[in-house]
């Protein structure tokens, strides 16, 4: 069957009108402000897993109180949880105001109630963080521009290497 000129024009017009309408929305969609990337999972998910959060700190924490401080240091609140299931990888979009962030980190949370005290450090582990692409031995710094998003902020969430926050700063549980 042969399409006439009018039929061919209609097919072209219809294809142009779709403009990717069936494609999934990009993680860092138009108008989004923050950081976007992919969390890649490694090793076996612990049975005691409650959630995995992605958080951003404008400055690297120096004290336990810095880790547990909520807005404006601990952004956003409540923290952005990566979608389940935790296998292979997950795209994420972390809404953040324009600023410079010295530590973008994946935080694994054990099942249990949060008390908003230093005792909470027993529930949280650092599961991975954004690394400098030019030198992966260094933490990466993320700069969110005004009114825009920054992409490719990728990291590995390593369930076999969950590190207590005391690996970074001294925290005394009460």
C-alpha positions as CSV (number, residue, x, y, z in Angstrom):
1,X,0.0,0.0,0.0
2,X,1.4,3.4,-1.0
3,X,0.9,6.6,1.0
4,X,-0.2,9.6,-0.9
5,X,1.6,13.0,-0.4
6,X,-1.1,14.0,2.1
7,X,-0.8,10.8,4.0
8,X,3.0,11.0,4.2
9,X,2.7,14.6,5.4
10,X,0.3,13.5,8.1
11,X,2.8,10.8,9.3
12,X,5.6,13.3,9.4
13,X,3.4,15.8,11.2
14,X,2.3,13.2,13.8
15,X,6.0,12.1,14.4
16,X,7.0,15.7,14.9
17,X,4.1,16.3,17.3
18,X,5.2,13.4,19.6
19,X,8.6,15.1,20.3
20,X,9.7,12.3,22.5
21,X,6.3,12.1,24.2
22,X,6.7,8.4,24.9
23,X,10.3,8.7,26.3
24,X,10.7,8.8,30.1
25,X,11.3,12.2,31.6
26,X,15.0,12.9,32.3
27,X,15.9,12.7,36.0
28,X,17.2,16.3,35.9
29,X,14.1,17.6,34.1
30,X,13.5,21.1,32.9
31,X,13.2,23.6,35.8
32,X,14.7,21.2,38.4
33,X,17.3,22.8,40.7
34,X,19.7,20.5,42.5
35,X,22.0,17.6,41.8
36,X,21.3,14.5,39.8
37,X,23.1,11.3,39.1
38,X,23.1,7.5,39.5
39,X,23.7,5.5,42.6
40,X,25.3,2.2,41.7
41,X,24.8,-0.6,44.3
42,X,27.6,-3.1,45.3
43,X,27.5,-6.2,47.5
44,X,24.5,-7.6,49.4
45,X,21.8,-5.4,50.9
46,X,21.7,-6.0,54.7
47,X,18.4,-7.5,56.0
48,X,18.2,-4.7,58.6
49,X,18.0,-2.0,55.9
50,X,15.4,0.7,56.5
51,X,16.3,3.2,53.8
52,X,19.2,4.8,51.9
53,X,19.3,8.6,51.9
54,X,21.3,11.0,49.8
55,X,22.3,14.2,51.6
56,X,24.5,17.2,50.9
57,X,26.7,19.1,53.3
58,X,27.9,22.6,52.3
59,X,31.0,22.0,54.4
60,X,32.5,18.7,55.4
61,X,31.3,17.9,59.0
62,X,33.9,18.6,61.7
63,X,31.9,17.5,64.7
64,X,29.1,15.0,65.4
65,X,26.7,17.9,65.8
66,X,27.5,18.9,62.2
67,X,26.3,15.4,61.0
68,X,23.1,15.6,63.0
69,X,22.3,19.3,62.4
70,X,19.2,19.8,60.4
71,X,18.4,22.7,58.1
72,X,20.3,24.5,56.8
73,X,23.3,22.2,57.1
74,X,21.5,18.9,56.4
75,X,19.7,19.4,53.1
76,X,17.0,18.5,52.3
77,X,14.9,17.6,55.3
78,X,13.6,15.0,55.5
79,X,16.5,13.5,53.5
80,X,15.9,12.3,50.0
81,X,15.5,8.5,50.0
82,X,16.7,6.4,47.0
83,X,13.9,4.4,45.5
84,X,13.6,0.7,46.2
85,X,14.5,-2.0,45.2
86,X,18.2,-1.5,46.1
87,X,19.7,-3.6,43.3
88,X,21.9,-2.6,40.4
89,X,21.5,1.2,40.3
90,X,19.0,4.0,40.7
91,X,18.8,7.4,39.2
92,X,18.2,10.2,41.7
93,X,17.4,13.9,41.7
94,X,18.3,15.7,44.9
95,X,16.6,19.1,45.2
96,X,19.1,21.6,46.6
97,X,19.4,25.4,46.6
98,X,22.2,27.0,44.6
99,X,25.4,26.5,46.6
100,X,28.7,24.7,46.9
101,X,28.5,21.3,48.6
102,X,31.7,19.7,49.9
103,X,30.1,16.3,50.7
104,X,27.3,14.6,48.8
105,X,26.9,11.3,50.6
106,X,24.7,8.1,50.6
107,X,23.6,7.3,54.1
108,X,22.4,3.8,54.9
109,X,19.9,3.6,57.8
110,X,19.3,0.6,59.9
111,X,15.8,-0.2,61.0
112,X,14.9,1.8,64.2
113,X,13.5,5.0,65.4
114,X,15.4,8.3,65.0
115,X,15.7,10.3,68.2
116,X,17.5,13.4,66.8
117,X,20.3,12.8,69.2
118,X,23.9,11.5,69.0
119,X,22.4,8.0,69.8
120,X,21.2,8.1,66.2
121,X,24.7,7.5,65.0
122,X,24.1,3.8,65.8
123,X,21.4,3.7,63.1
124,X,23.4,5.4,60.3
125,X,26.4,4.3,58.2
126,X,28.1,6.1,55.3
127,X,27.5,3.9,52.3
128,X,29.3,5.9,49.7
129,X,29.9,9.4,48.5
130,X,30.5,11.4,45.4
131,X,34.2,11.3,44.4
132,X,36.2,13.7,42.3
133,X,36.2,12.3,38.7
134,X,39.7,13.5,38.2
135,X,41.0,11.9,41.4
136,X,38.7,9.3,42.9
137,X,40.8,9.3,46.1
138,X,39.3,12.7,46.9
139,X,35.7,13.7,47.7
140,X,34.0,15.5,44.9
141,X,32.7,19.0,45.3
142,X,29.3,19.8,43.8
143,X,28.3,23.3,42.8
144,X,24.6,23.8,42.1
145,X,24.2,26.8,39.9
146,X,21.4,29.4,40.4
147,X,18.2,28.2,38.9
148,X,19.7,25.0,37.4
149,X,20.8,21.5,38.0
150,X,24.2,19.8,37.9
151,X,24.2,16.2,36.6
152,X,26.5,13.2,36.6
153,X,26.9,13.2,40.4
154,X,27.3,9.5,40.5
155,X,28.5,7.3,43.3
156,X,28.7,3.7,44.5
157,X,26.6,2.6,47.5
158,X,28.7,-0.3,48.9
159,X,26.7,-2.5,51.3
160,X,29.9,-4.4,52.0
161,X,31.7,-1.3,53.3
162,X,29.2,0.5,55.5
163,X,31.3,2.9,57.6
164,X,30.2,4.3,61.0
165,X,30.1,8.1,61.2
166,X,32.8,7.9,63.8
167,X,35.1,7.1,60.9
168,X,34.7,10.7,60.0
169,X,34.1,12.6,63.2
170,X,34.1,11.8,66.9
171,X,30.6,11.1,68.2
172,X,29.8,10.0,71.7
173,X,26.5,8.2,72.2
174,X,24.4,9.2,75.1
